[in-house]
Amino acid sequence: MADRNTQVALDRFTSRMLSQYVSPWEFEQLKQKIQSWDQWCEEWCKAARKHAEIGDKAAAAGHGITAGAAYIRAALYYHWASFLFVHDQKQFIAAMEATGDCWKKAAPLVDPVMELLEIPFEGVKMPAYLRKPAGVAKPPIVVLVPGGDSTKEELYDFGEHILKRGIAVLAFDGPGQGLLSTQVKLRPDYEVPIRAVTETIAARKDIDLQRMAIGGISYGGIFACRAAAFDDRYKAVVSVSSWYTPAGRFPGMDPLSQTGLRQYMGENAEQVQNSITMADVAARVKVPLLQVYGGLDKASPPEHAYRVEKEVKGPTTTLVFEDGVHVCNNLHHIVRPLIADWLSDRLK
């Protein structure tokens, strides 16, 4: 029987992992191997290394498509290795660095390619990737914002659906996410680092700046809404399984998640979490807003969507999938294409 932390991670995040290029068979093998939380990172890293080796062999043989896909999978396995594994900073950082190494190898091989960016912000560089649809000279763009314990790599599949509709995608890690969490922590006014991302896009000549949208998952959803509230360059916004405010959640969270939040939000994680809100900005959102929530999601129940809907000034569509979990990861095959279609309709 696995220990408590391992069981919590497996029970709560199964759909999330399986929706992100994790093989169901390999996932079952990992469940059998990992009986102690101290094993989590290394076992995921072992699985990641196998996919990285597949990528290396395919690349050496000139099979770029296979190599690119293998590196993406390896990067995400390394991401899961580091996921909430913050008590051992050496392993935590090594796994995230390996994620970045695989991502760099994948960048020129995937179709369309990833342009890797480093966006300066208050003394740090926020890592990002930009992908543009083939055959579109000056495409519209969607900025994707990760959640509190997620990273830009988790948004890759989300972006795939958007790209197929002729729209460019930029995903990034901001303060408190990925390796940046070892330097700077997540902040309630996350629209400030998003503005640095927006300015980077605005300086380009290959993007249609009149057709920009933003979307986010979990905490990224509320941050996307706040960005749209303060920057009228965004013409539409998507929020998936977020909150009107996550205030008051911390005491009821499992210890593993509390420890993780201290990594991402700092030692005063509860105070930071309590300060994140739409209360002071919802009325400033005047562009179309799509909210997607899961009816089975106890972390961010749909009541938060309805509170936001009452206060924003733009047209709002709120969809609740009654059998959906957090971020509707168990329904990713339905929800992600739906969101991509909605964005496409707004950015035509």
Phi, psi and omega in degrees: 000127181293153178289174189300311183299317179298316182294321177300313181297318181290319183289316187280330192242013180304308182298323180297316180290317182291341178273003185233053172068017175271125179293129178303321180295314179295326177298318178296322177296318179295321178299324179288325184280324187270103178252344179232143180301329179295342178274343191306304187296313184294320180294320176294322179295321177300315179296321179297318182299325178298318180287326176295322178293322175300317178298316180298315181294319180294319179297319180296330180273359180083017180261077188296323181297312179297317180297314180301315180296321180293321180292323176299314180296317179300317180300317181290325175296318176297323176301314180292332176298319182277345189302114179063005183270062191263353182287339178244090187297330180296311179292320180303310182291319181298320180293320179292323177295323178293324174304312181296321180297315179294324180296320178296321179292325181287329191310311183277354187259335181283161183234115359286160183296160174259127171267113182276131184238155169233112187261115182295137176202113174046049174089356176237173176239121181274118180286141183211164170225142179242131175233133180243139180294142180294142173079006179246114187295317184219078188284158166293172183217148172239126173269129181249131185247123180290172177273188186293327179242016179249178183221174181301330181297328179291348181262005184298311181293321174307313180295327179303318180294322181290317180301322181296346179258017175078024183241134177286158181227134170234122176240148186211162170256124176259190179307133178087000183244142179057216181296335179297339180293344176275352181244312182223151186254161179300146186229148181297329179267056185295346175297340180291307175296329177298325179299325177296322176295314181300318180294326176297318178294318183298336181279353183271157179254355186255015179233141176279100185289349177276352181230075179242138176226167180219145179211157180206160178248141178056235178302329178298334179293314179292326179290324176297318178297317179295322178297317179294330180292327186256357184220106185282005173287341177274126186262352178198157182215143179237134177232121183246117175052056180247211184217157161289317169201139175273012181305137177089357183283328194305311184300332182268358180282153179291153184304325180298315179291323177299316179297319178298317181297328177293329175293316188275327184249351181099174183297334177266040186305319181298317179296317178298313180301318181292341182270351181278123186200157171260358188302324185266358186227346187306319183293347179274348181279112185240002180260165178304134181235128172250125175245130180236125183227159176253132181293338180266005185276106178279339181290315178226081182294154185303341180303332178293323178297319182291327176295317178296316183302325181291334188255334181290156185258348180268172177295131185235135173243120179244120181244126177244117176268109190300332180258019181268143175264193181300131184062011180051038181296332177286347179240029186301328181291343177259314190285317183295316175298323179298315180296319179298320178296316180299316179297318179300318180296324182281337185255008178296000000 
